[in-house]
Amino acid sequence: MKQPESHILVIFGASGDLTKRKLIPALYELHTQNLLPEKLAVLGVARTKLTDLEFRENMKEFLPDQQHTQKDIDAFLEHLYYQPLSTADAVDYPILKKRLELLSKELSIPENYIFYLSTPPNLYEIIPQSLAEVGLNEPVSGYKRLIIEKPFGTDLKSAKELNKNLLNYFNEDQLYRIDHYLGKETVQNMLVTRFSNGIFEPIWNRNFIHHVEITSAETLGVEDRGGYYDHSGAMRDMVQNHLMQLVGLVAMEPPVVIEADAIRNETLKVFQSLRPITEAEVAKNVIRGQYIRSNHGKEPVIGYREEHGVDPLSKTETYLAMKFFIDNFRWAGVPFYIRTGKKLPARVTEVVIHFKNTPHHLFGNTDNADAINNQLVLRIQPDEGILLKIGMKVPGAGFHVQTVNMDFHYSELSDVYLPSAYGRLLLDCMQGDATLYSRGDAVEKAWEFVQPILNAWQNNPEIPVYGYPAGTWGPEVVDDLMEEGMWRYPCKNLSHDGEYCEL
């Protein structure tokens, strides 16, 4: 893997949780693997008054608990610097420019700058404009890149406004919209599984696939994010970004080359082919729910409306299940099902390809079709790996068929380094590779698909929000979405799937 060019990484919002719990640990991880550039400065920017040494000491406690020497830790901390700044005030940005010029000169680093917006979304317009006003957007004496965290808008209108504003000050090839789901190794492996294996790509279409199911389940509730989540909900928090990106990768056509634009062009085509769900169809094709009070063992679990910061009459969804279609040659008539929720029995994210049954039940399994229903499970987290469920003969007289598992786990690759999602994406940006970052036109297309659903919920108060006891797999009514068969109920363990279940 080539080493990135020397540069300065500027993190706006350096005193926030994302910086402490994700970005700094990810950078340290890259440091321990010798993947950082030869010369690097990480400049934290926030309103808090801190010195470089105080910032380093604050970040030290968030470094991963690994077997590294004090020398390793000290060497990493020397990369960290800090600049107090009022990020919402444009008059302070000349101070930032001067500090960057000094660091570049002192450390002999070219004027290559990456700006990471680890800030509230209301600063996504102010910071790019303020950077541009002092010339920190111009790739004249070095590259300038801008990383933006989700949410990329809260609806179609705000997403378009955000994109328009960003493009006023930065070119599209300078913008990196980060979705940490796409940084997971198993997400990227979906492309390899499809396009490098002659046994899968020929059958990856409507002729052989019955339906596709994508699940992202969490065991936690909203915790201390009730105030934020009550204005977001599962649609904005998970579906419009994470899950739609997974749909794009599962359903895309083979790209001409494995390059950023080629791959992102193909995922955009998937979003362009989504069959719109009209407001009148929402109640039939989209199910939303909220977790309600329940007992977990002997301990009572409070419901969503009892969480701190949540409106007692809230209709915000903590669970969402949806059925939709992709109208193109490959997927015509194949239903896609996605679901996500909080306070579910297991924390698991996976894509399941359900293949069609054989046309003739030769071995008399008509009373147990599931026994020969082939499934390919692409597990993203946890117990990352791939599982293929096939039918095999049970030893003994007759031809009784039983489903058996063929699986592969990333944990078996003990000598291979698996970067964290943020580590992988930061490294990609350092190398100028935008393959796993969202592009503006694809973000807008995803919003175009979900906007009528949001409109229907707002305009039609009769569309129900179903309650489901915390710790269950959501409202029972979601089974009605499935034309045939039933949802897969995954467990934490991928190994021995169907034999026992870890929660």
N, C-alpha and C positions, 0 to 999 in steps of 0.2 A: 504494500500500500504506500503510495507516494506521500511524502510529508508536506503539509500545507505551507504556503508562503508565510513568512513572518508578518505579523499584523497586531493591531490593538483591538481587543474586544471590549466594547463599552456596554455595560449592563445598566439600563435605566430601571429604577426600582430595586436597587441593590440591597435595601434593608427589608425587602419583602420575603415571604415564605418560599416562593418559587425559586428565588436566587439561593436561599440557604439550603433548601431541602432537595433541589433538583440540579440547578445549574452548576454550583460550586462542586458538589460531589461528582457530577458528570465530568467536569474539567479535570478534577483530581484523578479520576479513573483513567482519562486519556493520558494524563501525565505519567501515571505508573506504567502504562503500556508503551511509553515513548512515541506517542502519536501526535503530540503537540508540535508546533513549528519550533525551529531552532531558537527564534526570538519571539516572545509573546508577552504582552502586557494585558492584564484584565483590569479595566478601570470601572469600579463601581460608582454609580451616580445616584444620589438621593438627597432629600432635604436634611436628613440627620447630619449634625456636625460631628465628623469623625476624622482622625488622621489616618494615614496609610497603615501605621502600626496597629491602631485600634481596630480598623476594618479587618486586618489579617487575623487578629486575635479573636474577633467575633466569628469569623468564618471557620476558624480552626476546629471548633466544637462540632461542626456539621460534616467534617470529613468522614468518609466511610471507616468503620472499625475493621481495618485490615492489618495484616502482618507487614507493616512497613516501618522502616527505621525513622528516627527523628530527622535524619538527614534528608530522606525523601520528602517528608512533610515540609521541612524548612525550605527546600528547593522549590516546592510548589508555591508556598506562601509568598516567596519573593516575586512571583508573577503578579500579585494582587496590589492594586493601588485604589485610591478613593478620592472622589471630588464632590464636596458638598455643592448642591445646585438646586435651585427651584425650577424643576422641570416644566412647570406650567407657565413660567415667566420667560418670554423670548429674550429679554434684555440680559439674561444670565448666560446665554449661549456663546458669546465671545470668550467668556471665561473657560468654557469647555474646549473651545477651539485652541486657545492658547495652551491649555494643559496638554492636549493631544500633541501639539507641535513640540512642546518641551520633552514629552516622553519619547516621541519619535527620534528626536535629536540625541537625547541622553542614552537611549538604548540601541541606537542605530537600526531602528525599525522603519521600513518604508511607510508611506502614508496610506497603508491599507487598513481600513476601518470597518468593523462589523458592529452595528448598533442593534442591541437586543432590547425590545420593549417589554420588559417584565413589569408592566404598569397597568392601572385600570384602563379600560377601553376609551374613556373620555379623553385620554392623552394621545390617542392614536392619530389625531388630527394635528394637535399642537406640536408634538415633538418633531415629526417629519418637516413641517413648515419651518420650525425654528432652526433645524439643522440646515435646511436649504438657504435660509436667510444669511447664514454665515459661511456658505459655500462648502459645507460638509457632506453634500450630496453629489458633488461633481467628481467623477472618476478620472481626474486629469493626472494627478501625480501618484495614483494608486487606486485600487478598487474600493468602492463604498457599497455596503450591503446592509439591508434592514430586515431584521427578523421580527415578525409580529405574532403574538400569541392569540389564540382564539379567546373570545368570540369575534368572528369576522362579520360584525353586524348582529342585530337582534331580529331582523326581518329582511325581506327582499329590498325594501327601500333603503334601509340604513346600510346594507351590504353594498349596494350600488354607490351610495354616497361615499362610503369609506374607500372603495376602490378608486373612485374618481379623485378623491382628495389625495390618496397616496400617489397616484400617477401624475398629479400636478407637480410633485417634487422629486419622485424617483421613477426610473424606468422599471418596467415589469421584470426585466432580468436582474434587477437589483433587489427585488422583493422576495422574501422567504416567509411564507405563511406556514407556521409550524403546527403540525398535528402529531403529537407524540405517539399516537397509535401506529402511524406509518413508520416509526423508527424501530418498531419491534421486529426482531429477526424473523419470527414466524410469519409476520405479515408479508415481508419481502420474499420469504420462501414460497409463498403461494404462486408467485410468478415463475419461480424455478420449477416447482412441481408441475405446473401446467405446460410450460413451454420447452422444457428440456427432456420430457418423457413422452415417448411415442405411444405409450399405452393410455395416456390421459387426454391429450389434446384432440385426438380424433373423435372421442366420445363426449367432449365438453360442449354439448349443445342440446337442443330441444329433442333430438331423436333418441337420446339415451338418458337424459336427466329429467326426473319427474318434478322435483322442486328443489329450491335452495333455501336453507334456513341459517340465519345469522343471529347469534345470541351474545349479549354482553350483560352479565348479571353481577350485581354487587350485594354483599351481605350487609354492608354498612347503610345507615340512613343518611340524612343530610348533615348530621353531626353539628358543627358550629357554623354551617353555611346556610342556615334556614332563610335568613334575610335575602341572600343572593339567589338561592335556588327557587324561592317562591316567585321570582320574576323571570326565571329561566325555564325550569321544567325539563323533562327528559328529551323532548323534541329538540330544543335549542342546545341543551347540554351534551347530548350524545348522538342523536340521530342525524341531524343536519350535517354534522362534520364527521365524527369518527365512523359511524356505521355506513354512511353514504360513501365514504372513501373506500371502505372494505367492499361494498357492492361494486364500485368502479373497478377495483383490482380483480375481483372474481369474474366479472362479466366482460371485461375488455377484450378486444381483438388483439392478436399478436402484433406488437410494435415492429417496425422495420428494423430498428436497432435498440439496444438497451441504453437509451439516453433520455435525459430529462424531458425534452420537448416531445419526443416520440411517444413516451409512456403517458405523459399528461394529455397529449392529443387524443389517445385512445380512451382514457377514462372520461374525458369530456364528451366523447361520442356516446358513451353509455348514458350519461346524464341527459344528453339531448334526446335519447331514445326512450326515456321513462314515460310510460303512459300516465298522463295527468289524472290525479284523483280530484274530481270536482267536489265542490262543497256539499252537493246533494249525496255524494257517494261516501263521504267521510264516516258517517255512523256505521256503515256496513263494512268498511275496509280498514278502519283504524280504531283500536281499542285503547283507552287510557284508564289508568287506575291510580289509586293512592293507598299506601299501606296504612292499616288501622291497628289499634291496640291489640296486642296478642301476648301470649306467654311463651318465653323461650326457656324451656326447662321449668325451673321454679321461679324464674325472674320475669316480672311483667315488662313488656316492651311497649313504649308509648307510640301512638300513632303520629302520622305526619303533621296533622293539624295541631298537635300538642307540642311540636318542636318549637324551640326558641326562635323568634323572628318570623314565624309563619302565621299568616292570617287564619284565624279560627274557622273562617268560611271559605278557605282557599279551594280553588278548583284546579290548581297546578298539578300536573301529572308526575308521579314518581315512577310510573310504569307505562310503557307504550309497546303495543304490538301492532304490526302493520302488514298488509298483503298488497303487493303491487306487481306490475308486469313491465318488461322491457320489450318494446315493440321493434325488433330488428330480426334479421334472418336467423341469427344464432339462437335467440331466446324466445321467439314468438310462442305464446301459449304457456310458457313455463312460469308458474307463480314463484315469487320471491317473498319470503317471510322474514321479518326482522323483529326482534324484541329486546328491550332493555328495561332494567328496573333496579330499584333499591330495596333493601331488606328482603332479598331472595335467599333461598337456602344455601347457595354456593357462589363463590366469587369465581367466575369463569367467563372467558370470551372465546368463541369458536365459530367456525364456518362449517356447515354440514352440507355436503352434496348428496342428495338422495337420488340414486339411480332408479330407473324404471325396472319393474319386475320382468322376469322372462314371460313371454306371451302365453306359454302353456305350463301349467303347474304339473310337471311330469311326475313329481314325487309325492303328490297328494297333500301338498301343504296349503290347500285353499283355506283351511280353517286357521292357519297361522302364517299369514302373509309376511309378517315381520321377520320370520325366521330366515327368509331369503331376500330380504330387502337390503341390497348393497348400499353401504354408506361410506363416504370418505369424509373423515373428520379432520379438519385443520385447526388444531388447538393453538390459540394465540397466547393464552395464559389461564391458569398456571400449568405445571406439568407439560411444558411446551413440546409439541411433537405432531405426528400424523398417525391417524388410525384408520385402517381399512377394514370394514366389517363384511365378511363374505360367508356364504353357506358351505358347510362341509358335512359329510356323512358321519353320523354317530356310529361308533364301532358296534358290531353285532348284526343280528339278522335284520333284513329289510333295508329300506332306504329312508331312514328318518334323518331329516336335515336340521342342523343346528348352526346358529350364527357363531362364528369364531372371529378372533381379532388378529390382525397383523399390524404391528405398530413400530414406530420409530420415535425416540426421544432425544431431544437436544442434550440432555444430561449425559447421554452415552458418549458424547464427544468431549471427553474429559480434558483433552489437550488443546481444545479450541477456545479462544477468547470470545465471549459473547458480550458485546457492549450494551450498556443501558440504552433505552430509547433516546433520551436526551443526549447522551454521549455520541451516539451514532449520528443524530441529526446535526449537532453542533459541528462534528467533524466534516460532515457533508458540506455544510455551509462554508466552512474554512477552505474547502477544496473547490468551492464554486459549483457544487453538484446539487441541483434543485429537484432531482427526480422524486424524492419523497416529501416534497413540499407542495402545498396546494397552490394552484394558479387562480388568478382572479376570475377568469371566465367560468371555471369549473365551480368556484364558490357560489357565483351568482346563479348558475344553473341548478345547483342543489337547493338553493333558497327558492327558486321558482317552483320546484316540485313540492316543497313543504308549505309554502305560503298559503295555498288554498285550505290546507288542513287547519292552520292557525286561524285563518279567517272564519272557518266554519265553527270552531270552538268559541270564538268571540261573538259571532253573530247568532248562533243557535244555542241558547242555554239549555235546551232540552236534550242535547247530546250528553249522555251520562258519563260521570266519573265513577268507575266501579271501585269499591273498597276491596282490599285483599288483606288477610291477616299477615302481619309481619312474619317473615320466615317461611312463606309459601311461594309457589311459583306464579303468583299473580291471579287476577280474576279468572274464574272458571269459564267465563264467556269467551275467552280467547280461543278455546278449542273449536268454536264455531267458525273461525277464520279458515281453518284447514279444510280443503276440499275432500281429501282422503287422508287416512292415517292420523297421526297425532304428533304434537311437539316432542322433540327429544328433551329429556330432563337430565342434563349433564351433571357430573360430579366433579369434585376437585381432582380426583385421580383420572388419568387417561389410561394408565396401565390397568389391566383386568376390568375394563369397562364392561358393565353388565353383570359382573360377578359380585362385586361389593361396591359400596359408595362411601367416599370420604366427603364430609361437608366442612 
